[in-house]
Amino acid sequence: MESFEVEVSSDGEVWTPIHKGSFGNIRNDPSRRIVHFDRVHEARYLKLSNLKAPGDLRRVGAAEIDVLAE
C-alpha cells in the first residue's frame, strides 16, 4: 500500500475521511510505519483504504495494524 485513506464511522454506514497519506518507498523499505492524525476522532469503526499500490502491483496487504486512543 503506497497511498491510503483513513475513514471513521459511528454506525458502519456513514464514513468520514480523516486522513490521506503515503508510505513512500514501501516496496523497497517495508519497515514499520507510524501515522499520527491531526486530532482525536470519536468512532466505532475505522476503514483503511488503498489508493495506490506500490509500483505496478494490483494487490496490497497490511498487517499488525494498531490503533491507539487517548
N, C-alpha and C positions, 0 to 999 in steps of 0.2 A: 504494500500500500504506500504509494508515494504521496498523493494528496488525499485529504479526507475532510469530512464534515461531521460535527457532533451536534446532535439534536436531543432535546429533553421533552418529556411529556408527563403529565399527571394521570392521564387516562389511557394511554397507549393508542389513541386515535388522532389527537391534535398535537402536532410536533412543532417545537420552536427551535430554530437554529441558534446555537450559542457560540460556535467556534468553527472556523475553517483553517486548515494548516497543511503543511507538508513536512515530510521526514527527510527530504534531501536525498542523499546518496544511499538510500536504504538497500539497494541491491548489492552494493559492494561493501557496505558497512551496516550489517544487521544488528548492531548493538542496541541495548535498551534505550528507549526514548521516553522522555517525560514531557507532558503537555500541561501547562497551567492555564486555567481560564481566568478571564479578567475580573470575574466576581463570582459569588456563590449563587447557585441556582437550585431552587427547590423543585424536586421532581421525583416521580416514582420509577420512570423508565429513562434509559439512555440509549441512543442509537448512534452507532459509529458507521458511517457510510464511506465507501471507497469512491473517490472522484477520479483518480488516475492510478493505474497500475504501473509499476516500475518498468522502464524500457518498453519492449514490445510484448510484454506478458498480458494475458487476458484475465488471469485469475490472481487473486491475492489471498493472503492469510494473515491472521492476527492471533496472538496467544498471550496468555498471562496478563490480561488487562485488569488493572486495579483502579478502582475509583475511591478516592479519599474524600471524606466530608469533615466539615468543622464540627 
